[in-house]
Structure formats: C-alpha cells, structure tokens
Amino acid sequence: MSTTVTEERRRKAKKATAVAAFGTFIEYYDFSVYGYVAATLSIVFFPSDDPTVGLLNTFLVFGSAFVVRPLGALFFGRLGDKVGRRASLIASIGLMSLAAALTGMLPGYATLGVAAPILLVILRMLQGFSTGGEIGGAASYIREWAPAERRSLYISFIPGVGVFGKACAAGMAALAASFVPEHAMETWGWRLPFLLAVPLGLLCLYLRLKIEDTPEFRRANREEATARKPFKELAADHPGPLAKVMAISTVQNVGTYVGTVFVATYLSTVLHFSASQAATIVLLAVVTASVFIPLCGQLGARLGGKRLLIVSYVAYVAVTIPSFWLMGRGSVGLAIAGLILGMVPYALCQAGTYAVMPEFFPVQVRHTGVAFGHSIGAVIGGGAGPYLSTWLIDSTGSTLVPAYILVFFGLFGLGIALGAMRSSSDPEHLYA
C-alpha cells in the first residue's frame, strides 16, 4: 500500500473517530442529565410527603430506560449489521435528541396529573432504546476504521467523550442550581439542560450524514457476507463471547451509574452538600476522568485488554472505600479528592471494557454482539445500581453502601478476568 493511501486511510480513521465519538458525547449528555437533576424531577413529577419515596420513584423511571436497552440493541444492531454502521449511528442520535428535547418541554404533575410521570417514563424509555444501539455502533465503527496498533487508543475516546458528556450534564446542572432560584428550578430551570439537546443533536446529525461506512463492512457487503439474521447467528455461533461481554459490561455499568451518576444525588441527599456543591464536585471529578480514559487507552495498547481490566478491578477493590470515606468527611475539598480517587479504577475499566468488546465478534455480528452484550450489562449494572444504593442506604443507614457495591463488583470482575475470560476462543491480543 502506498504512503498516500495509508495517509488517506489514517485521515479518514481520525475523522470517523471524531464524528462517532461526538455523537456518543451527545448521547451520554442527553442520557445523564436526568440523573443529575433527579432530585428536582422527583418534586416536579412525583410529589410526596416522603422525599425518599419521590426519589425512589424518580430512579425507577431512570431504571426504565435500561429495560428497553436490549430491544434498542437488537433493532440498531440489526440495522448496523445489515444496512451499515453509518445508518445505525444516524438513527440513534436522531431518536436520542428528540426524546431529550421532548422531556425538556414536558409539563409536570401539577399540570398533567398522573399523565406527566407516564409520559416521562415513555420518553425515558425512548432514550434507553436509542442508547442501546449507540455503543455497539460507535465501537464497531471506530474499531473497523482504526489502525490495528491504535485501536485501543481510538476506541477509548468513546468512553472518554461519553464521560465528558456526563461532565457537561453535571456542569449544566451546576449552573442551573447556582444561578436559577430554587422555585424557578422546579418550574423551568430543570428544563434547560434537556433543551440543549436540540442544537447539539442537529449538529451531530449533520456530521454523521457526511461520513462513510467502514471499509470492513463495505467489503463484507460487497461479498454478500453480512448476516441475514444477526441475533440468531450471534446466539447460535458466539454464546461464550456474548456471555463474557455481558459480564464485563455489568461491572463497567455499575462503576458508571453508581460512581458517576448516582453519586451526584448521594452527595446532596445523603452527605448533605448543597445541590450546587454536589454538581461541582461531580463535574471536577468527571472532567478528570475524561482525561484519564484516553491515557488508559494508550496503556491498554501496551498491556492488552485483559491485563488492563484486571488492573481496573484490583483498583476498584483497593481504593473505593477510601474514596467514599473521604467524600463523607464533610469537606468540599476532601469530597473532590475522594471522588477523583474513585475515577482511577473507573477510567481504567472504561478504557479496557470498550477496547475489548468489539474484538470478541466477527464483522457480520459485531454491532449486534457489542450492543446487545453491553445493554444486558447496563440493565443489570446500571439500571439497578442507583435504586439499590438508595434503598440500601435508607434501610441500613450506612453511607458507605455505594462503596461496598463497587467493591463487590470489582471482585466479580476480577474473577471473570482471571477465570472465565481465559479460553482458546478469545482473541489473542486480549492477553498480549
């Protein structure tokens, strides 16, 4: 291959990574805003004399998005494996942005009565349906464009910008909490972060309409080697790799939704920081994580995916309890330090998980395999995590419950990485 062709491919790979990652940024911004304004949403949509009941109802709606993620994974996975990664990426960003914008315009319980929380559930489920396809599409798309020696780094931008999307969601929540009066926050202030989805979504849709599909998928399409029934082939021919992706995704999603989304509510309702302080603490920690993750992706290119995951799981076991202990000291500075410490295992796990998942599947079922496996992990780890944390804290009175949950799943992930992941069918580079 000539130098010109090589440079052209490298240029297209960088463009593909940037456009796919930008869409993931928007998806995670839109999806995470709900968690960062959950305390306000519980008042607007679930008024109750018991604040814990309202918050639990709000997190039940949060969890409803995870229930439909596997359905979204199957829909967008089929679209991506039969029609193309590009088509799936365009459709997922359009649906997510529309659902977020409609959420921002939704009247509350005082106006619509019981119809308000019902509509909130429907819109939240549409967001979950969209997210079910985004990860599989973006990971497959970048993996199939990136040079082999830089795949781990390029793919790490997916969780990296995804975390930055969460940071922007936390930042918008912090700005709203800081500059909008409390009574106004309950009427229109909470809507602002959702409505930002409109211009962001339109920009990303424009960019995704201008990208090419991957050379690997186009070749499979030309050779008529694409799957006729992707999920059927996935279940029949690749059950072992699918189970492994589900397991590592479960650990990754517990770390994500307990360690970066639920923790915002935890800081304000359990540790009694103000809403603006809690949002600021999370913002600083998550921005730090968004820088850590690409560095961890580069480390993964040297260590191999399995070793990077092992390091991340050991780190969860070692540093999570000290991290939450620092957050509970009552000092904003110590809370920032504690949460940033907690971002170390989180960043390692994000980079390792996203780099490993696409490698378990051939091109014919890659989108479906990554999307469905990841979505099942999200249902188990992400959907239940915030609700379980809230319920256990209320039941036991222990403020370290989220730390214990993260340590437990760190041990679970370590067992998977050291045992079940090792088989002759695994890609060799996972252990390089």
C-alpha positions in Angstrom: 0.0 0.0 0.0 1.4 3.4 -0.9 2.1 6.1 1.6 -0.7 8.3 0.0 -3.3 5.6 0.5 -2.0 4.9 4.1 -2.2 8.6 4.9 -5.7 8.8 3.4 -6.9 5.9 5.5 -5.4 7.4 8.6 -7.1 10.7 7.9 -10.4 9.0 7.4 -9.9 7.0 10.6 -9.4 10.1 12.6 -12.4 11.8 11.1 -14.5 8.6 11.7 -13.4 8.5 15.3 -14.1 12.2 15.9 -17.7 12.0 14.4 -18.6 8.8 16.2 -17.2 10.0 19.5 -19.0 13.4 19.2 -22.3 11.5 18.8 -21.5 9.4 21.9 -20.8 12.6 23.8 -24.3 13.9 22.9 -25.9 10.6 23.7 -24.3 10.4 27.2 -25.0 14.1 27.8 -28.7 13.6 27.0 -29.0 10.3 28.9 -27.1 11.5 32.0 -28.9 14.9 32.5 -31.8 13.0 34.1 -29.6 11.6 36.8 -28.1 15.0 37.7 -31.5 16.7 38.1 -33.2 13.7 39.7 -33.8 15.5 43.0 -35.7 18.3 41.2 -37.5 15.8 38.9 -38.8 13.9 42.0 -40.5 17.1 43.2 -41.9 18.0 39.7 -43.2 14.6 38.7 -43.5 12.6 41.9 -44.7 15.0 44.7 -44.7 13.2 48.0 -44.5 13.9 51.7 -41.6 11.5 52.0 -38.6 12.7 49.9 -37.1 9.2 49.8 -40.3 7.9 48.1 -40.2 10.6 45.5 -36.5 9.9 44.8 -37.0 6.2 44.6 -39.8 6.8 42.0 -37.6 9.0 40.1 -34.8 6.4 40.0 -37.4 3.8 38.9 -38.0 5.9 35.9 -34.3 6.3 35.4 -34.1 2.5 35.5 -36.9 2.1 33.0 -34.5 3.3 30.3 -32.3 0.3 30.9 -35.2 -2.2 30.5 -35.6 -1.3 26.8 -31.9 -1.0 26.0 -31.7 -4.7 24.8 -34.6 -4.0 22.4 -32.7 -1.0 21.1 -29.6 -3.1 20.8 -31.4 -5.7 18.7 -33.0 -3.0 16.5 -29.9 -0.9 15.9 -27.7 -4.0 15.9 -29.7 -5.5 13.0 -29.6 -2.1 11.2 -25.9 -1.8 11.7 -25.0 -5.4 10.7 -27.3 -5.5 7.7 -27.5 -1.9 6.3 -24.4 -0.4 7.8 -22.8 1.2 10.9 -23.4 4.7 9.5 -27.2 4.2 9.2 -27.4 3.0 12.8 -25.4 5.9 14.1 -27.6 8.4 12.2 -30.8 6.8 13.5 -29.7 6.5 17.2 -28.6 10.2 17.5 -31.8 11.4 16.0 -34.0 9.5 18.4 -32.0 10.4 21.5 -32.0 14.1 20.7 -35.7 14.1 20.0 -36.6 12.3 23.3 -34.4 14.6 25.3 -35.9 17.7 23.8 -39.4 16.5 24.4 -38.5 15.7 28.0 -37.4 19.3 28.4 -40.8 20.5 27.2 -42.9 18.1 29.3 -45.4 19.7 31.8 -45.1 18.4 35.4 -47.5 16.6 37.7 -49.2 19.9 38.8 -50.3 20.5 35.2 -51.0 17.0 33.7 -51.5 14.9 36.9 -50.7 11.2 36.5 -50.1 11.6 32.8 -46.9 13.6 33.5 -44.9 10.7 35.1 -46.4 8.3 32.5 -45.1 10.5 29.6 -41.8 10.9 31.4 -41.4 7.1 31.5 -42.2 6.8 27.8 -39.6 9.5 26.9 -37.0 7.9 29.2 -37.6 4.6 27.6 -37.1 6.1 24.1 -33.7 7.4 25.4 -32.8 3.9 26.6 -33.9 2.4 23.3 -31.5 4.8 21.5 -28.6 4.2 23.8 -28.9 0.5 23.3 -27.7 1.0 19.7 -25.2 3.8 20.1 -22.4 2.0 21.9 -22.4 -1.0 19.5 -22.4 1.2 16.5 -19.7 3.6 17.7 -17.4 0.9 19.0 -17.8 -1.2 15.8 -17.4 1.9 13.6 -14.2 3.1 15.2 -12.7 -0.4 15.6 -13.2 -1.0 11.8 -11.6 2.3 10.8 -8.7 2.5 13.3 -5.2 1.2 12.6 -4.7 -2.1 14.5 -1.9 -0.7 16.6 -4.0 2.3 17.7 -7.4 0.6 18.2 -7.3 0.7 22.0 -6.5 4.4 21.9 -9.1 5.4 19.3 -11.8 3.3 20.9 -11.0 4.8 24.3 -12.3 8.1 23.0 -15.9 6.6 23.2 -16.0 6.3 27.0 -13.7 9.4 27.2 -16.1 11.8 25.5 -19.0 9.9 27.0 -17.7 10.8 30.4 -17.2 14.3 29.2 -20.8 14.3 28.1 -21.7 13.4 31.7 -19.4 16.2 32.9 -21.2 18.7 30.7 -24.5 17.4 32.0 -23.2 17.9 35.5 -21.9 21.3 34.6 -25.3 22.4 33.2 -27.0 21.1 36.4 -24.4 23.0 38.5 -25.1 26.2 36.5 -28.8 25.8 36.8 -28.6 25.1 40.6 -26.2 28.0 41.1 -28.0 30.8 39.1 -31.6 29.8 39.0 -33.7 30.4 42.1 -35.0 27.2 43.8 -38.7 27.9 43.0 -37.8 28.6 39.4 -35.6 25.5 39.2 -38.8 23.5 39.8 -40.7 25.2 37.1 -38.3 25.9 34.2 -34.7 25.7 35.4 -34.5 21.9 35.2 -35.6 22.1 31.5 -32.5 24.0 30.3 -30.1 21.1 30.3 -32.5 18.9 28.3 -33.3 21.6 25.7 -29.6 21.9 24.9 -30.0 18.6 23.1 -31.7 20.3 20.2 -28.7 22.2 18.7 -26.2 19.5 19.7 -28.3 16.8 18.1 -28.8 18.7 14.8 -25.1 19.4 14.5 -24.2 15.7 15.1 -26.9 14.5 12.7 -25.3 16.8 10.0 -21.8 15.4 10.6 -23.0 11.8 10.7 -24.8 12.2 7.3 -21.4 13.2 5.8 -19.3 10.2 6.9 -18.6 7.0 5.0 -19.3 3.5 6.2 -16.3 1.3 7.3 -14.1 -0.5 4.7 -14.6 -3.8 6.6 -18.4 -3.6 6.5 -18.4 -2.4 2.8 -16.2 -5.4 1.9 -18.5 -7.8 3.7 -21.5 -6.2 2.0 -19.9 -6.5 -1.5 -19.1 -10.1 -0.9 -22.6 -10.7 0.4 -21.1 -11.9 3.7 -23.3 -9.9 6.0 -25.6 -11.7 8.4 -29.2 -12.4 7.3 -30.3 -12.7 10.9 -27.6 -11.2 13.1 -29.0 -12.0 16.5 -29.8 -15.6 15.6 -26.3 -16.1 14.3 -24.9 -14.4 17.4 -26.8 -16.6 19.8 -26.0 -19.8 17.9 -22.4 -19.3 17.0 -21.0 -16.9 19.7 -22.7 -17.6 23.0 -19.4 -17.7 25.0 -18.1 -14.4 23.8 -21.5 -12.8 24.3 -21.7 -14.0 27.9 -18.2 -12.6 28.6 -19.2 -9.2 27.2 -22.3 -9.2 29.3 -20.3 -9.9 32.4 -17.6 -7.2 31.9 -20.3 -4.8 30.8 -22.2 -5.3 34.1 -19.1 -4.3 36.1 -18.4 -1.3 33.9 -22.0 -0.1 34.2 -22.1 -0.4 38.0 -19.0 1.7 38.0 -20.6 4.2 35.7 -24.0 4.7 37.2 -23.2 4.3 40.9 -19.8 6.0 40.7 -20.6 9.0 38.4 -24.4 9.5 38.1 -25.9 8.3 41.4 -23.1 9.9 43.3 -24.4 13.4 42.5 -27.7 12.7 44.3 -25.7 10.8 47.0 -23.6 13.9 47.8 -26.7 16.1 48.2 -29.3 13.9 49.8 -27.0 11.6 51.9 -23.9 13.7 52.6 -25.9 16.9 52.7 -23.8 19.0 50.4 -25.8 21.7 48.6 -27.1 21.0 45.1 -24.5 23.3 43.5 -21.7 21.9 45.7 -22.6 18.3 44.7 -22.8 19.2 41.0 -19.5 21.0 41.1 -17.7 18.1 42.9 -19.0 15.6 40.3 -18.1 18.0 37.5 -14.5 18.3 38.5 -14.1 14.5 39.1 -15.8 13.5 35.8 -13.7 16.0 33.8 -10.6 14.5 35.3 -11.9 11.0 34.3 -12.4 12.2 30.7 -8.7 13.0 30.6 -7.7 9.8 32.4 -9.6 7.5 30.0 -7.6 8.1 26.7 -4.4 7.7 28.8 -5.7 4.4 30.0 -6.5 3.5 26.4 -2.9 4.1 25.4 -1.9 1.9 28.4 -4.2 -0.8 27.1 -2.4 -0.8 23.7 0.7 -1.8 25.7 -0.7 -4.2 28.3 -3.5 -5.8 26.3 -7.2 -5.6 27.2 -7.4 -8.4 29.8 -4.5 -7.0 31.8 -5.9 -3.5 31.8 -9.3 -4.9 33.1 -7.5 -6.8 35.8 -5.7 -3.6 36.9 -9.0 -1.8 36.9 -10.8 -4.4 39.1 -8.0 -4.5 41.6 -8.1 -0.7 41.8 -11.8 -0.8 42.5 -11.2 -3.2 45.4 -8.3 -1.1 46.7 -9.4 2.5 46.5 -13.2 2.6 46.5 -13.8 2.6 50.3 -11.1 5.2 51.0 -12.7 7.3 48.2 -16.1 7.3 49.8 -14.6 7.8 53.2 -13.0 11.0 52.0 -16.3 12.1 50.5 -18.0 11.6 53.8 -15.8 13.9 55.8 -18.0 17.0 55.2 -15.4 19.0 53.3 -15.8 20.0 49.7 -12.1 19.8 49.1 -11.9 16.2 50.5 -15.0 15.2 48.6 -13.4 16.4 45.4 -10.2 14.5 46.2 -12.2 11.4 47.2 -14.2 11.3 44.0 -11.2 11.9 41.8 -9.5 9.0 43.5 -12.6 6.9 42.6 -12.2 8.0 39.0 -8.9 6.0 38.7 -10.5 2.5 38.6 -13.4 3.9 36.7 -11.2 5.2 33.9 -9.1 2.0 33.7 -12.3 -0.1 33.5 -13.9 2.2 30.8 -10.9 2.0 28.6 -10.4 -1.7 29.0 -14.1 -2.6 28.5 -14.6 -0.7 25.3 -11.4 -1.8 23.7 -12.2 -5.5 24.5 -15.8 -5.8 23.5 -15.6 -5.4 19.7 -12.8 -7.9 19.5 -15.0 -10.8 20.6 -17.1 -10.8 17.4 -16.6 -11.0 13.6 -17.8 -8.2 11.4 -21.0 -10.0 10.5 -22.4 -9.8 14.1 -20.1 -7.2 15.7 -22.6 -4.4 16.1 -25.3 -6.7 17.5 -22.9 -8.5 19.7 -21.4 -5.4 21.3 -24.8 -3.6 21.5 -26.7 -6.5 23.0 -24.0 -7.7 25.4 -23.4 -4.2 26.6 -27.1 -3.4 27.0 -27.7 -6.5 29.1 -24.8 -5.4 31.4 -26.4 -2.0 31.5 -29.8 -3.4 32.6 -28.1 -5.4 35.4 -25.4 -3.0 36.5 -26.8 0.4 35.5 -30.5 0.1 35.9 -30.4 -1.5 39.3 -27.3 0.3 40.8 -28.8 3.7 41.7 -32.1 2.3 43.0 -30.3 -0.4 45.0 -27.9 2.1 46.5 -30.8 4.4 47.5 -32.8 1.6 49.1 -29.8 0.1 51.0 -28.7 3.4 52.4 -32.2 4.1 53.6 -32.5 0.5 55.0 -29.1 0.2 56.7 -28.2 3.8 57.5 -24.7 3.2 56.2 -23.3 5.9 53.9 -20.6 3.5 52.6 -23.2 1.3 50.8 -22.2 2.5 47.3 -18.6 1.7 48.1 -19.4 -1.8 49.2 -21.4 -2.3 45.9 -18.4 -1.2 43.8 -16.0 -3.4 45.7 -18.3 -6.4 45.3 -18.5 -5.9 41.6 -14.7 -5.3 41.4 -14.2 -8.7 42.9 -16.8 -10.2 40.5 -14.9 -8.6 37.5 -11.6 -9.9 38.8 -13.0 -13.4 38.9 -14.2 -13.1 35.3 -10.9 -11.7 34.1 -8.8 -14.3 35.9 -11.0 -17.3 35.2 -13.9 -17.4 32.7 -12.3 -14.9 30.2 -9.4 -17.2 29.6 -10.3 -19.7 26.8 -8.8 -20.8 23.4 -11.6 -18.9 21.6 -10.6 -15.5 22.9 -8.7 -13.1 20.7 -5.0 -13.5 21.3 -4.3 -9.8 21.7 -6.6 -9.6 24.8 -3.7 -11.3 26.6 -0.8 -9.7 24.8 
